[in-house]
Amino acid sequence: MHEHQSRCFDRNTFRRVSAREFARLAGTSAKRVLALWQAWNRLAAEGVVPPAMALQPGTDVELPDAKQYPFYGENGYYRSLDGRSISP
């Protein structure tokens, strides 16, 4: 599982940061970041969106119809339990 996101240092330079660092900067938990990461990649596995690792900063992605591909809810792609696999 990949636990890194990109961080901008200037207009053209990016480096990867851990899920924990990304979460700290975003004001959320690393567990939530990883659960969202896995949900995105579930959609990518079905060809609905590009894989997270293929995305580049500044890339626009057309999001799928929420009724056809629900992100949250009983049949949604997001599962909060996914984030529990990382240590505190």
VENNORTA-V60638 format. One record per residue. N is the residue number from 1. RES is the residue in three letters. OMEGA is omega in radians with two decimals (* if undefined). BURIAL is 1 if it has 24 or more other ideal C-beta (glycine too) atoms within 12 Angstrom, else 0. D_FIRST is the distance of its C-alpha to the first C-alpha in whole Angstrom. Layout:
n->N res->RES omega->OMEGA burial->BURIAL d_first->D_FIRST
n->N res->RES omega->OMEGA burial->BURIAL d_first->D_FIRST
This chain:
n->1 res->MET omega->3.12 burial->0 d_first->0
n->2 res->HIS omega->-3.12 burial->0 d_first->4
n->3 res->GLU omega->-3.07 burial->1 d_first->6
n->4 res->HIS omega->3.03 burial->0 d_first->9
n->5 res->GLN omega->3.13 burial->1 d_first->12
n->6 res->SER omega->3.09 burial->0 d_first->16
n->7 res->ARG omega->-3.08 burial->0 d_first->19
n->8 res->CYS omega->3.06 burial->0 d_first->22
n->9 res->PHE omega->2.97 burial->0 d_first->25
n->10 res->ASP omega->-3.05 burial->0 d_first->27
n->11 res->ARG omega->-3.03 burial->0 d_first->28
n->12 res->ASN omega->-3.08 burial->0 d_first->26
n->13 res->THR omega->3.12 burial->0 d_first->24
n->14 res->PHE omega->2.99 burial->0 d_first->20
n->15 res->ARG omega->3.14 burial->0 d_first->18
n->16 res->ARG omega->3.04 burial->0 d_first->14
n->17 res->VAL omega->-3.14 burial->0 d_first->14
n->18 res->SER omega->3.08 burial->0 d_first->12
n->19 res->ALA omega->3.12 burial->1 d_first->11
n->20 res->ARG omega->3.13 burial->0 d_first->14
n->21 res->GLU omega->3.10 burial->0 d_first->16
n->22 res->PHE omega->-3.14 burial->1 d_first->15
n->23 res->ALA omega->3.13 burial->1 d_first->16
n->24 res->ARG omega->-3.14 burial->0 d_first->19
n->25 res->LEU omega->-3.12 burial->0 d_first->21
n->26 res->ALA omega->3.14 burial->0 d_first->20
n->27 res->GLY omega->3.13 burial->0 d_first->22
n->28 res->THR omega->-3.13 burial->0 d_first->19
n->29 res->SER omega->3.08 burial->0 d_first->17
n->30 res->ALA omega->3.11 burial->1 d_first->13
n->31 res->LYS omega->3.12 burial->1 d_first->13
n->32 res->ARG omega->3.12 burial->1 d_first->14
n->33 res->VAL omega->-3.12 burial->1 d_first->12
n->34 res->LEU omega->3.10 burial->1 d_first->9
n->35 res->ALA omega->3.09 burial->1 d_first->11
n->36 res->LEU omega->3.09 burial->1 d_first->12
n->37 res->TRP omega->-3.12 burial->1 d_first->9
n->38 res->GLN omega->3.09 burial->1 d_first->9
n->39 res->ALA omega->3.12 burial->1 d_first->12
n->40 res->TRP omega->-3.11 burial->1 d_first->13
n->41 res->ASN omega->3.00 burial->1 d_first->11
n->42 res->ARG omega->3.08 burial->1 d_first->13
n->43 res->LEU omega->3.13 burial->1 d_first->16
n->44 res->ALA omega->3.14 burial->0 d_first->14
n->45 res->ALA omega->3.10 burial->0 d_first->14
n->46 res->GLU omega->3.13 burial->0 d_first->18
n->47 res->GLY omega->-3.09 burial->0 d_first->19
n->48 res->VAL omega->3.12 burial->0 d_first->20
n->49 res->VAL omega->3.08 burial->1 d_first->18
n->50 res->PRO omega->3.09 burial->0 d_first->16
n->51 res->PRO omega->-3.10 burial->0 d_first->13
n->52 res->ALA omega->-3.11 burial->1 d_first->11
n->53 res->MET omega->3.13 burial->0 d_first->11
n->54 res->ALA omega->-3.12 burial->0 d_first->14
n->55 res->LEU omega->3.09 burial->0 d_first->16
n->56 res->GLN omega->3.09 burial->0 d_first->18
n->57 res->PRO omega->3.13 burial->0 d_first->20
n->58 res->GLY omega->3.13 burial->0 d_first->23
n->59 res->THR omega->3.06 burial->0 d_first->22
n->60 res->ASP omega->3.12 burial->0 d_first->24
n->61 res->VAL omega->3.07 burial->0 d_first->22
n->62 res->GLU omega->-3.11 burial->0 d_first->24
n->63 res->LEU omega->-3.12 burial->0 d_first->23
n->64 res->PRO omega->3.08 burial->0 d_first->24
n->65 res->ASP omega->-3.08 burial->0 d_first->26
n->66 res->ALA omega->3.11 burial->0 d_first->25
n->67 res->LYS omega->3.14 burial->0 d_first->28
n->68 res->GLN omega->-3.13 burial->0 d_first->26
n->69 res->TYR omega->-3.09 burial->1 d_first->23
n->70 res->PRO omega->3.14 burial->0 d_first->23
n->71 res->PHE omega->-3.13 burial->1 d_first->20
n->72 res->TYR omega->3.09 burial->0 d_first->21
n->73 res->GLY omega->-3.04 burial->0 d_first->24
n->74 res->GLU omega->-3.14 burial->0 d_first->24
n->75 res->ASN omega->-3.09 burial->0 d_first->23
n->76 res->GLY omega->-3.13 burial->0 d_first->20
n->77 res->TYR omega->3.12 burial->1 d_first->17
n->78 res->TYR omega->3.08 burial->1 d_first->16
n->79 res->ARG omega->-3.05 burial->1 d_first->15
n->80 res->SER omega->3.13 burial->0 d_first->16
n->81 res->LEU omega->3.14 burial->0 d_first->15
n->82 res->ASP omega->-3.10 burial->1 d_first->11
n->83 res->GLY omega->-3.09 burial->1 d_first->11
n->84 res->ARG omega->-3.10 burial->0 d_first->13
n->85 res->SER omega->3.11 burial->0 d_first->10
n->86 res->ILE omega->3.14 burial->0 d_first->10
n->87 res->SER omega->-3.08 burial->0 d_first->14
n->88 res->PRO omega->* burial->0 d_first->16
